[in-house]
Amino acid sequence: MDLIGKLATTNKGYKYICVMVDYLTKWPQAYPLRTKCADEVTECIMLFFHQFEAPKRILTDQGKEFVNAVDNSVETVVGEESVSEDIERLDKIKAVVQDNVRKVQESTRRRLKSGAPKPDFKVGDKVLRQNVRSQQRKGGKLEANFLGPYIITALQGKSADLQGDSGAFFPKVNVDHLQHFREEKPRIP
């Protein structure tokens, strides 16, 4: 990219030429300018960007025109466009995510209201406790889904106190994390 001029003034008042070359195709592009002000040069650069897309870097002869004013002007225009595009894209993504969350919440609400039988626990029942830790740990999918058996020692609303065979005590376990334990009958061949 380079500015050529001061040339003889044309009928329309142009005195300079902004010349840019696409580095890949070697296609030259020339734009007439009335002045070398940053706004006019930035307008030419943006026209070039729209035709050949924005380059990773702009090569110039580092003339005094490019040092500050044009660089700042181009960065402002390109920055505003890219930020506005990012915001629009994020708004679309947010709308999709909110729609998916709403659908999942509705399906969960329907499933819970469907009247699926809830297990009825009593003190003294043998139960298995859901292994919540396996869901939270990386690689936990290889661990058992349920642990136990445990014996229910107390029930209070939606929580139960459990005691294991080894004497381990688990207070206030949510009954949604429990499942009845069924002992396997021994197989005699």
C-alpha positions, 0 to 999 in steps of 0.5 A: 500500500502506498500513497502517490502524489501530490499530482495535478488536480483533476476536474473532480478535485483529486490530487492523490492516488492510494495504491494497494496490491493484493499480496496473494493475487498481485492484483493492483487497486487504485483509489483517487483521493482529494487529500491525504487525511486519515479518514479518506485513506481509511475509506479506501482501505475499507473498500479494499477490505470489502473486495479482498477481505481483511488482511492479517497485516498491511505492508507500507513504506512507513510513510508519515501518513501511516504512522498514527492517524491512519492506523488508529482510524483503521483500527477503530473502524475494523474494531467496531465492525468486528465487535458488532458482529461478535455481539450479534453472533453472541445474541443468536447463541444466547437465544438458542441456549435459552430456547434449549434450556426452556425445552429441557425444563419443560420436559423435566417438569412433564416427566416429574408430573407424569406420576411415576411411582416414587419409591416408598422407604421405611426405617430398616430398609436396605437401600443403595446410595447414588454415587454422586461423586462419580458424576463430578470426577473426571473418569468417574464414569468407570465407577459404580453408579450406586454404593451400598447396601445401607440401612435406613436409620431415620427418615425426615421428609425427603432426607434419610440417615443411612448406616453401612455394614462397616458402621459408616454413617451418612446423615441427611441423604436425599431420598431421590438419591436412594434405590431399594436394594434387592439381594440376589438369591443364591444360585444352586446348580 
